[in-house]
Amino acid sequence: MRLFKKKEEVLDPYTVEQCNSCNKTSKRKFKEGDHVFKMTEKCASCGNGQMMVAKIFGEVVK
Ligand SMILES: [Zn+2]
């Protein structure tokens, strides 16, 4: 008989950015220095909005 150890879960951090003009969201890998409400780059979708970090979350890596 073998004993199975519960696999340790590894979380991969992601950052979700949202445009303050058109509300488009984009998800990308978390980068060092990211924090909620941090302004990042100009929105590539509408061209005049500002992308802001809306949330940071971890996804379980399988
Ligand atoms: Zn936009």
PDB file of the backbone (N, CA, C, O) and the ligand in Angstrom, with CONECT records:
HET     ZN  A 101       1
ATOM      1  N   MET A   1       0.833  -1.203   0.000  1.00  0.00           N
ATOM      2  CA  MET A   1       0.000   0.000   0.000  1.00  0.00           C
ATOM      3  C   MET A   1       0.868   1.253   0.000  1.00  0.00           C
ATOM      4  O   MET A   1       1.884   1.329   0.691  1.00  0.00           O
ATOM      5  N   ARG A   2       0.455   2.199  -0.765  1.00  0.00           N
ATOM      6  CA  ARG A   2       1.221   3.450  -0.830  1.00  0.00           C
ATOM      7  C   ARG A   2       0.432   4.586  -0.203  1.00  0.00           C
ATOM      8  O   ARG A   2      -0.794   4.655  -0.290  1.00  0.00           O
ATOM      9  N   LEU A   3       1.154   5.434   0.403  1.00  0.00           N
ATOM     10  CA  LEU A   3       0.499   6.608   0.972  1.00  0.00           C
ATOM     11  C   LEU A   3       0.660   7.789   0.005  1.00  0.00           C
ATOM     12  O   LEU A   3       1.750   8.092  -0.480  1.00  0.00           O
ATOM     13  N   PHE A   4      -0.458   8.421  -0.242  1.00  0.00           N
ATOM     14  CA  PHE A   4      -0.397   9.580  -1.131  1.00  0.00           C
ATOM     15  C   PHE A   4      -0.440  10.856  -0.318  1.00  0.00           C
ATOM     16  O   PHE A   4      -1.365  11.098   0.458  1.00  0.00           O
ATOM     17  N   LYS A   5       0.532  11.623  -0.506  1.00  0.00           N
ATOM     18  CA  LYS A   5       0.578  12.908   0.187  1.00  0.00           C
ATOM     19  C   LYS A   5      -0.233  13.897  -0.643  1.00  0.00           C
ATOM     20  O   LYS A   5      -0.149  13.909  -1.871  1.00  0.00           O
ATOM     21  N   LYS A   6      -0.996  14.702   0.024  1.00  0.00           N
ATOM     22  CA  LYS A   6      -1.759  15.709  -0.699  1.00  0.00           C
ATOM     23  C   LYS A   6      -0.793  16.659  -1.397  1.00  0.00           C
ATOM     24  O   LYS A   6       0.112  17.233  -0.791  1.00  0.00           O
ATOM     25  N   LYS A   7      -1.022  16.792  -2.667  1.00  0.00           N
ATOM     26  CA  LYS A   7      -0.133  17.644  -3.456  1.00  0.00           C
ATOM     27  C   LYS A   7      -0.187  19.088  -2.953  1.00  0.00           C
ATOM     28  O   LYS A   7      -1.255  19.650  -2.714  1.00  0.00           O
ATOM     29  N   GLU A   8       0.957  19.638  -2.809  1.00  0.00           N
ATOM     30  CA  GLU A   8       1.006  21.035  -2.378  1.00  0.00           C
ATOM     31  C   GLU A   8       0.543  21.937  -3.506  1.00  0.00           C
ATOM     32  O   GLU A   8       0.914  21.755  -4.665  1.00  0.00           O
ATOM     33  N   GLU A   9      -0.261  22.894  -3.150  1.00  0.00           N
ATOM     34  CA  GLU A   9      -0.754  23.798  -4.180  1.00  0.00           C
ATOM     35  C   GLU A   9       0.190  24.968  -4.382  1.00  0.00           C
ATOM     36  O   GLU A   9       0.641  25.611  -3.434  1.00  0.00           O
ATOM     37  N   VAL A  10       0.464  25.213  -5.623  1.00  0.00           N
ATOM     38  CA  VAL A  10       1.331  26.332  -5.952  1.00  0.00           C
ATOM     39  C   VAL A  10       0.464  27.413  -6.581  1.00  0.00           C
ATOM     40  O   VAL A  10      -0.303  27.151  -7.508  1.00  0.00           O
ATOM     41  N   LEU A  11       0.594  28.609  -6.074  1.00  0.00           N
ATOM     42  CA  LEU A  11      -0.196  29.700  -6.632  1.00  0.00           C
ATOM     43  C   LEU A  11       0.647  30.557  -7.560  1.00  0.00           C
ATOM     44  O   LEU A  11       1.769  30.949  -7.239  1.00  0.00           O
ATOM     45  N   ASP A  12       0.081  30.827  -8.695  1.00  0.00           N
ATOM     46  CA  ASP A  12       0.712  31.684  -9.683  1.00  0.00           C
ATOM     47  C   ASP A  12       0.011  33.038  -9.599  1.00  0.00           C
ATOM     48  O   ASP A  12      -1.191  33.113  -9.854  1.00  0.00           O
ATOM     49  N   PRO A  13       0.709  34.086  -9.258  1.00  0.00           N
ATOM     50  CA  PRO A  13       0.021  35.362  -9.124  1.00  0.00           C
ATOM     51  C   PRO A  13      -0.280  36.047 -10.459  1.00  0.00           C
ATOM     52  O   PRO A  13       0.550  36.073 -11.368  1.00  0.00           O
ATOM     53  N   TYR A  14      -1.477  36.593 -10.546  1.00  0.00           N
ATOM     54  CA  TYR A  14      -1.893  37.321 -11.729  1.00  0.00           C
ATOM     55  C   TYR A  14      -2.352  38.720 -11.339  1.00  0.00           C
ATOM     56  O   TYR A  14      -2.772  38.968 -10.209  1.00  0.00           O
ATOM     57  N   THR A  15      -2.261  39.608 -12.292  1.00  0.00           N
ATOM     58  CA  THR A  15      -2.714  40.978 -12.078  1.00  0.00           C
ATOM     59  C   THR A  15      -3.791  41.275 -13.100  1.00  0.00           C
ATOM     60  O   THR A  15      -3.633  40.963 -14.281  1.00  0.00           O
ATOM     61  N   VAL A  16      -4.890  41.879 -12.655  1.00  0.00           N
ATOM     62  CA  VAL A  16      -5.942  42.283 -13.573  1.00  0.00           C
ATOM     63  C   VAL A  16      -5.930  43.811 -13.632  1.00  0.00           C
ATOM     64  O   VAL A  16      -6.025  44.493 -12.612  1.00  0.00           O
ATOM     65  N   GLU A  17      -5.813  44.316 -14.836  1.00  0.00           N
ATOM     66  CA  GLU A  17      -5.825  45.770 -15.028  1.00  0.00           C
ATOM     67  C   GLU A  17      -7.148  46.165 -15.659  1.00  0.00           C
ATOM     68  O   GLU A  17      -7.728  45.418 -16.446  1.00  0.00           O
ATOM     69  N   GLN A  18      -7.614  47.353 -15.298  1.00  0.00           N
ATOM     70  CA  GLN A  18      -8.845  47.839 -15.890  1.00  0.00           C
ATOM     71  C   GLN A  18      -8.654  49.279 -16.346  1.00  0.00           C
ATOM     72  O   GLN A  18      -8.018  50.085 -15.667  1.00  0.00           O
ATOM     73  N   CYS A  19      -9.217  49.582 -17.507  1.00  0.00           N
ATOM     74  CA  CYS A  19      -9.137  50.928 -18.046  1.00  0.00           C
ATOM     75  C   CYS A  19     -10.174  51.804 -17.349  1.00  0.00           C
ATOM     76  O   CYS A  19     -11.314  51.381 -17.155  1.00  0.00           O
ATOM     77  N   ASN A  20      -9.785  53.023 -16.972  1.00  0.00           N
ATOM     78  CA  ASN A  20     -10.734  53.902 -16.277  1.00  0.00           C
ATOM     79  C   ASN A  20     -11.644  54.642 -17.251  1.00  0.00           C
ATOM     80  O   ASN A  20     -12.501  55.420 -16.830  1.00  0.00           O
ATOM     81  N   SER A  21     -11.467  54.410 -18.530  1.00  0.00           N
ATOM     82  CA  SER A  21     -12.309  55.076 -19.513  1.00  0.00           C
ATOM     83  C   SER A  21     -13.294  54.108 -20.168  1.00  0.00           C
ATOM     84  O   SER A  21     -14.501  54.349 -20.151  1.00  0.00           O
ATOM     85  N   CYS A  22     -12.791  53.018 -20.742  1.00  0.00           N
ATOM     86  CA  CYS A  22     -13.691  52.084 -21.435  1.00  0.00           C
ATOM     87  C   CYS A  22     -13.965  50.817 -20.621  1.00  0.00           C
ATOM     88  O   CYS A  22     -14.727  49.952 -21.051  1.00  0.00           O
ATOM     89  N   ASN A  23     -13.347  50.715 -19.457  1.00  0.00           N
ATOM     90  CA  ASN A  23     -13.557  49.573 -18.564  1.00  0.00           C
ATOM     91  C   ASN A  23     -13.058  48.234 -19.084  1.00  0.00           C
ATOM     92  O   ASN A  23     -13.406  47.185 -18.542  1.00  0.00           O
ATOM     93  N   LYS A  24     -12.262  48.266 -20.110  1.00  0.00           N
ATOM     94  CA  LYS A  24     -11.690  47.028 -20.614  1.00  0.00           C
ATOM     95  C   LYS A  24     -10.743  46.464 -19.553  1.00  0.00           C
ATOM     96  O   LYS A  24      -9.994  47.203 -18.914  1.00  0.00           O
ATOM     97  N   THR A  25     -10.791  45.165 -19.382  1.00  0.00           N
ATOM     98  CA  THR A  25      -9.880  44.546 -18.419  1.00  0.00           C
ATOM     99  C   THR A  25      -8.890  43.640 -19.152  1.00  0.00           C
ATOM    100  O   THR A  25      -9.192  43.073 -20.202  1.00  0.00           O
ATOM    101  N   SER A  26      -7.739  43.529 -18.581  1.00  0.00           N
ATOM    102  CA  SER A  26      -6.779  42.587 -19.130  1.00  0.00           C
ATOM    103  C   SER A  26      -6.041  41.912 -17.993  1.00  0.00           C
ATOM    104  O   SER A  26      -5.724  42.520 -16.971  1.00  0.00           O
ATOM    105  N   LYS A  27      -5.782  40.643 -18.205  1.00  0.00           N
ATOM    106  CA  LYS A  27      -5.125  39.836 -17.190  1.00  0.00           C
ATOM    107  C   LYS A  27      -3.715  39.521 -17.659  1.00  0.00           C
ATOM    108  O   LYS A  27      -3.493  39.178 -18.821  1.00  0.00           O
ATOM    109  N   ARG A  28      -2.793  39.637 -16.767  1.00  0.00           N
ATOM    110  CA  ARG A  28      -1.409  39.287 -17.102  1.00  0.00           C
ATOM    111  C   ARG A  28      -0.730  38.754 -15.866  1.00  0.00           C
ATOM    112  O   ARG A  28      -1.263  38.815 -14.759  1.00  0.00           O
ATOM    113  N   LYS A  29       0.447  38.236 -16.079  1.00  0.00           N
ATOM    114  CA  LYS A  29       1.213  37.720 -14.952  1.00  0.00           C
ATOM    115  C   LYS A  29       1.599  38.872 -14.024  1.00  0.00           C
ATOM    116  O   LYS A  29       1.894  39.983 -14.464  1.00  0.00           O
ATOM    117  N   PHE A  30       1.585  38.574 -12.760  1.00  0.00           N
ATOM    118  CA  PHE A  30       1.958  39.559 -11.756  1.00  0.00           C
ATOM    119  C   PHE A  30       3.421  39.962 -11.946  1.00  0.00           C
ATOM    120  O   PHE A  30       4.287  39.127 -12.205  1.00  0.00           O
ATOM    121  N   LYS A  31       3.663  41.239 -11.811  1.00  0.00           N
ATOM    122  CA  LYS A  31       5.034  41.736 -11.897  1.00  0.00           C
ATOM    123  C   LYS A  31       5.413  42.345 -10.568  1.00  0.00           C
ATOM    124  O   LYS A  31       4.569  42.895  -9.862  1.00  0.00           O
ATOM    125  N   GLU A  32       6.666  42.248 -10.234  1.00  0.00           N
ATOM    126  CA  GLU A  32       7.178  42.838  -8.999  1.00  0.00           C
ATOM    127  C   GLU A  32       6.784  44.319  -8.940  1.00  0.00           C
ATOM    128  O   GLU A  32       6.985  45.051  -9.910  1.00  0.00           O
ATOM    129  N   GLY A  33       6.236  44.752  -7.833  1.00  0.00           N
ATOM    130  CA  GLY A  33       5.873  46.160  -7.696  1.00  0.00           C
ATOM    131  C   GLY A  33       4.409  46.465  -7.973  1.00  0.00           C
ATOM    132  O   GLY A  33       3.941  47.575  -7.721  1.00  0.00           O
ATOM    133  N   ASP A  34       3.678  45.466  -8.498  1.00  0.00           N
ATOM    134  CA  ASP A  34       2.251  45.680  -8.753  1.00  0.00           C
ATOM    135  C   ASP A  34       1.488  45.804  -7.447  1.00  0.00           C
ATOM    136  O   ASP A  34       1.761  45.082  -6.488  1.00  0.00           O
ATOM    137  N   HIS A  35       0.537  46.714  -7.413  1.00  0.00           N
ATOM    138  CA  HIS A  35      -0.369  46.788  -6.272  1.00  0.00           C
ATOM    139  C   HIS A  35      -1.672  47.392  -6.764  1.00  0.00           C
ATOM    140  O   HIS A  35      -1.705  48.093  -7.775  1.00  0.00           O
ATOM    141  N   VAL A  36      -2.738  47.111  -6.042  1.00  0.00           N
ATOM    142  CA  VAL A  36      -4.059  47.587  -6.440  1.00  0.00           C
ATOM    143  C   VAL A  36      -4.075  49.117  -6.490  1.00  0.00           C
ATOM    144  O   VAL A  36      -3.513  49.792  -5.628  1.00  0.00           O
ATOM    145  N   PHE A  37      -4.720  49.628  -7.502  1.00  0.00           N
ATOM    146  CA  PHE A  37      -4.858  51.066  -7.801  1.00  0.00           C
ATOM    147  C   PHE A  37      -3.603  51.679  -8.431  1.00  0.00           C
ATOM    148  O   PHE A  37      -3.533  52.889  -8.643  1.00  0.00           O
ATOM    149  N   LYS A  38      -2.636  50.846  -8.720  1.00  0.00           N
ATOM    150  CA  LYS A  38      -1.430  51.371  -9.367  1.00  0.00           C
ATOM    151  C   LYS A  38      -1.753  51.669 -10.833  1.00  0.00           C
ATOM    152  O   LYS A  38      -2.309  50.827 -11.538  1.00  0.00           O
ATOM    153  N   MET A  39      -1.402  52.858 -11.277  1.00  0.00           N
ATOM    154  CA  MET A  39      -1.588  53.220 -12.675  1.00  0.00           C
ATOM    155  C   MET A  39      -0.486  52.547 -13.487  1.00  0.00           C
ATOM    156  O   MET A  39       0.686  52.581 -13.115  1.00  0.00           O
ATOM    157  N   THR A  40      -0.867  51.958 -14.561  1.00  0.00           N
ATOM    158  CA  THR A  40       0.165  51.322 -15.385  1.00  0.00           C
ATOM    159  C   THR A  40       0.299  52.067 -16.714  1.00  0.00           C
ATOM    160  O   THR A  40       0.742  53.215 -16.746  1.00  0.00           O
ATOM    161  N   GLU A  41      -0.082  51.415 -17.800  1.00  0.00           N
ATOM    162  CA  GLU A  41       0.093  52.114 -19.073  1.00  0.00           C
ATOM    163  C   GLU A  41      -1.215  52.656 -19.625  1.00  0.00           C
ATOM    164  O   GLU A  41      -2.287  52.415 -19.070  1.00  0.00           O
ATOM    165  N   LYS A  42      -1.111  53.385 -20.716  1.00  0.00           N
ATOM    166  CA  LYS A  42      -2.311  53.880 -21.391  1.00  0.00           C
ATOM    167  C   LYS A  42      -3.060  52.696 -21.968  1.00  0.00           C
ATOM    168  O   LYS A  42      -2.467  51.686 -22.347  1.00  0.00           O
ATOM    169  N   CYS A  43      -4.365  52.838 -22.025  1.00  0.00           N
ATOM    170  CA  CYS A  43      -5.180  51.763 -22.564  1.00  0.00           C
ATOM    171  C   CYS A  43      -4.914  51.609 -24.070  1.00  0.00           C
ATOM    172  O   CYS A  43      -4.933  52.578 -24.828  1.00  0.00           O
ATOM    173  N   ALA A  44      -4.667  50.364 -24.468  1.00  0.00           N
ATOM    174  CA  ALA A  44      -4.388  50.114 -25.879  1.00  0.00           C
ATOM    175  C   ALA A  44      -5.685  49.995 -26.666  1.00  0.00           C
ATOM    176  O   ALA A  44      -5.678  50.025 -27.897  1.00  0.00           O
ATOM    177  N   SER A  45      -6.788  49.861 -25.956  1.00  0.00           N
ATOM    178  CA  SER A  45      -8.064  49.650 -26.625  1.00  0.00           C
ATOM    179  C   SER A  45      -8.729  50.966 -27.041  1.00  0.00           C
ATOM    180  O   SER A  45      -9.092  51.133 -28.205  1.00  0.00           O
ATOM    181  N   CYS A  46      -8.889  51.896 -26.101  1.00  0.00           N
ATOM    182  CA  CYS A  46      -9.550  53.158 -26.438  1.00  0.00           C
ATOM    183  C   CYS A  46      -8.545  54.281 -26.686  1.00  0.00           C
ATOM    184  O   CYS A  46      -8.884  55.295 -27.296  1.00  0.00           O
ATOM    185  N   GLY A  47      -7.325  54.104 -26.220  1.00  0.00           N
ATOM    186  CA  GLY A  47      -6.274  55.074 -26.519  1.00  0.00           C
ATOM    187  C   GLY A  47      -6.212  56.293 -25.628  1.00  0.00           C
ATOM    188  O   GLY A  47      -5.207  57.004 -25.649  1.00  0.00           O
ATOM    189  N   ASN A  48      -7.250  56.569 -24.838  1.00  0.00           N
ATOM    190  CA  ASN A  48      -7.135  57.744 -23.963  1.00  0.00           C
ATOM    191  C   ASN A  48      -7.344  57.420 -22.492  1.00  0.00           C
ATOM    192  O   ASN A  48      -7.157  58.281 -21.632  1.00  0.00           O
ATOM    193  N   GLY A  49      -7.726  56.198 -22.202  1.00  0.00           N
ATOM    194  CA  GLY A  49      -7.905  55.816 -20.802  1.00  0.00           C
ATOM    195  C   GLY A  49      -6.588  55.400 -20.183  1.00  0.00           C
ATOM    196  O   GLY A  49      -5.576  55.229 -20.863  1.00  0.00           O
ATOM    197  N   GLN A  50      -6.635  55.247 -18.895  1.00  0.00           N
ATOM    198  CA  GLN A  50      -5.451  54.844 -18.149  1.00  0.00           C
ATOM    199  C   GLN A  50      -5.720  53.485 -17.533  1.00  0.00           C
ATOM    200  O   GLN A  50      -6.750  53.283 -16.888  1.00  0.00           O
ATOM    201  N   MET A  51      -4.809  52.564 -17.726  1.00  0.00           N
ATOM    202  CA  MET A  51      -4.988  51.251 -17.124  1.00  0.00           C
ATOM    203  C   MET A  51      -4.556  51.312 -15.660  1.00  0.00           C
ATOM    204  O   MET A  51      -3.533  51.903 -15.314  1.00  0.00           O
ATOM    205  N   MET A  52      -5.360  50.687 -14.822  1.00  0.00           N
ATOM    206  CA  MET A  52      -5.072  50.678 -13.402  1.00  0.00           C
ATOM    207  C   MET A  52      -5.215  49.247 -12.906  1.00  0.00           C
ATOM    208  O   MET A  52      -6.063  48.496 -13.387  1.00  0.00           O
ATOM    209  N   VAL A  53      -4.388  48.880 -11.948  1.00  0.00           N
ATOM    210  CA  VAL A  53      -4.478  47.530 -11.398  1.00  0.00           C
ATOM    211  C   VAL A  53      -5.763  47.421 -10.584  1.00  0.00           C
ATOM    212  O   VAL A  53      -5.940  48.138  -9.599  1.00  0.00           O
ATOM    213  N   ALA A  54      -6.657  46.528 -10.994  1.00  0.00           N
ATOM    214  CA  ALA A  54      -7.942  46.375 -10.321  1.00  0.00           C
ATOM    215  C   ALA A  54      -7.872  45.307  -9.247  1.00  0.00           C
ATOM    216  O   ALA A  54      -8.449  45.455  -8.169  1.00  0.00           O
ATOM    217  N   LYS A  55      -7.167  44.241  -9.546  1.00  0.00           N
ATOM    218  CA  LYS A  55      -6.999  43.224  -8.503  1.00  0.00           C
ATOM    219  C   LYS A  55      -5.828  42.314  -8.808  1.00  0.00           C
ATOM    220  O   LYS A  55      -5.358  42.193  -9.939  1.00  0.00           O
ATOM    221  N   ILE A  56      -5.389  41.689  -7.748  1.00  0.00           N
ATOM    222  CA  ILE A  56      -4.284  40.746  -7.849  1.00  0.00           C
ATOM    223  C   ILE A  56      -4.760  39.465  -7.199  1.00  0.00           C
ATOM    224  O   ILE A  56      -5.279  39.474  -6.083  1.00  0.00           O
ATOM    225  N   PHE A  57      -4.581  38.384  -7.894  1.00  0.00           N
ATOM    226  CA  PHE A  57      -5.053  37.125  -7.325  1.00  0.00           C
ATOM    227  C   PHE A  57      -4.113  35.994  -7.696  1.00  0.00           C
ATOM    228  O   PHE A  57      -3.264  36.130  -8.577  1.00  0.00           O
ATOM    229  N   GLY A  58      -4.277  34.893  -7.016  1.00  0.00           N
ATOM    230  CA  GLY A  58      -3.444  33.731  -7.297  1.00  0.00           C
ATOM    231  C   GLY A  58      -4.264  32.627  -7.907  1.00  0.00           C
ATOM    232  O   GLY A  58      -5.391  32.366  -7.486  1.00  0.00           O
ATOM    233  N   GLU A  59      -3.693  31.977  -8.903  1.00  0.00           N
ATOM    234  CA  GLU A  59      -4.364  30.848  -9.530  1.00  0.00           C
ATOM    235  C   GLU A  59      -3.549  29.604  -9.216  1.00  0.00           C
ATOM    236  O   GLU A  59      -2.319  29.609  -9.256  1.00  0.00           O
ATOM    237  N   VAL A  60      -4.268  28.549  -8.907  1.00  0.00           N
ATOM    238  CA  VAL A  60      -3.581  27.308  -8.581  1.00  0.00           C
ATOM    239  C   VAL A  60      -2.974  26.716  -9.845  1.00  0.00           C
ATOM    240  O   VAL A  60      -3.643  26.561 -10.867  1.00  0.00           O
ATOM    241  N   VAL A  61      -1.721  26.397  -9.750  1.00  0.00           N
ATOM    242  CA  VAL A  61      -1.038  25.776 -10.884  1.00  0.00           C
ATOM    243  C   VAL A  61      -1.252  24.276 -10.800  1.00  0.00           C
ATOM    244  O   VAL A  61      -1.038  23.667  -9.752  1.00  0.00           O
ATOM    245  N   LYS A  62      -1.674  23.685 -11.906  1.00  0.00           N
ATOM    246  CA  LYS A  62      -1.927  22.241 -11.864  1.00  0.00           C
ATOM    247  C   LYS A  62      -0.793  21.450 -12.497  1.00  0.00           C
ATOM    248  O   LYS A  62      -0.848  20.221 -12.544  1.00  0.00           O
TER     249      LYS A  62
HETATM  250 ZN    ZN A 101      -9.746  52.029 -22.522  1.00  0.00          ZN2+
END
